[in-house]
């Protein structure tokens, strides 16, 4: 993949930032982040709960697939997951293991 255009644009933006007041630039970034921070603060309690649960199921499975799967196949079998859940299968270590791509398959 040729990333030269992206590299050139990054260099251009960095050069612009270099020629600004550091504190003013920091304040600008903080102001741009405020809506995201406000949304997080309004939802962080239930988001933390959801994330905690998700890390035990979907996220755990996805992270393991990415980390352990072959370089060209790092996604779980989403169809098998949906089929298992539709049949009432619980999230177990065995289910997670069955969804993770294996080398040579």
Secondary structure, 3 states (H helix, E strand, C coil): CCCHHHHHHHHHHHHHHHCCCHHHHHHHHHHHHHHHHHHHHHHHHHHHHHHHHHCCCHHHHHHHHHHHCCCCCCCCCHHHHHHHHHCCCCCCHHHHHHHCCCCCC
